[in-house]
Amino acid sequence: MVRRYVVAFDDSHPARLAWEWARTRADAEGVQCVAVHVLADDRGTDDRPPGREPSEAVHLTGEVPETLAAFAGPDDVLVIGTGKTGFAHGRVFGFTGVRIVALAPCPVVVIPDVDLRFRSGVVLGVDGAETAAASAAMAATEAARRGEAVQVISSAGRRGGSDSDDDAVKVAERVIHDGWPQLTVRTRARTADTATALLDAAQAATLLVIDPGLAQSDRRSGGPGDIALDVLFNANAPILITRPRAGDRQPSWVE
């Protein structure tokens, strides 16, 4: 269960979209939603427009990625907006956003400035059976909230297909069918580039959920791996990047 939604807030348009997304879900789940405004150490004055922040705002000082990571707990969901202004700078997603995703101890949702009014469905990208259950539960929770279907895509194209890919899909299917029997579940094993497959499917979706295996950090850079970066840099839907949890392991019924 989510303890609270933490929103990186700076009064930019992307940040306000992130706040709206998070607040809607927090209200539906009966949990706290808090906006966090981080003032960098090297700024002498606070130039925030007065009176335009959510009343639940918390003001902190420090480097944005590190400060947000220290504030958020493992049971929170950290939500950030992405655009040419706000916390993420660049083509669609920039260095600050990458560092936030890399350092956060909890799931991170990235909200791009896209119109979701005519979209439907949640896309789930799975990689390993040991983490697929938690990722599937998060995808199903959002799909059930909206009364939409879930499409599960394996990472077969990344490794040429494997038993682990098949197991991950089976885990995801079983979790959704058992916990949310009203949902329609479709599965696809793609042979194309994994990031491309996920982005293609997300074009018409309201959320793209990324399994921890697909967001595995690059040890050289300390940031998310290539698949997660490709998806984030070309974000065409809200993206939820899940995190592995202590005790994640393959369910006993997966053969």
C-alpha angles and dihedrals in degrees: 000000000000113000095198143332114247115199124197100225133189102148092257120135093253090051091051091051088051091050093051092049093049097041093053091055095041091053092048092049096041095238134126123274116198130183116216120203113193119200111201117239094238096057116096098198137033108237098181113141104255121248098009100102126094112266089241092065123138119200119214136169127222143062108333101233096042094044094050091046091052092048098047120075129211092260094052129089114226114210124195134175122228129210143100090298130041130039096334119057127186142051091336103317126024145190097284091052092048091053091049091053092046096049103037114110092208140048113297125211118201115201117200123193098262133135110249098176096104098036131100139183140037122256118211121195111199130190112166135027092227093065102025095089095061092043091049091051091053092048092047093049091058093042092051091049089058098032092240138136128261122228114200117204121187126211093239091132091058095061103017092259128301144184087260090061091052092047092050091054092047091050092050093047094048094047092051095043092048098042101032107024091167092066125095112230125198123184130202131180107204126205093191125089106301097230091048091049092051094047092047091053093043094058091087098029133098094218139016115205117201119204116227091249091061091048095047111150123253104238093208096056100026089229135104117299126261097272094052091044093051090051094045095046090053099034111170098165137023107289125211113197109197127208130222112252129213110272096023107155140146112285114248093241093063106099 
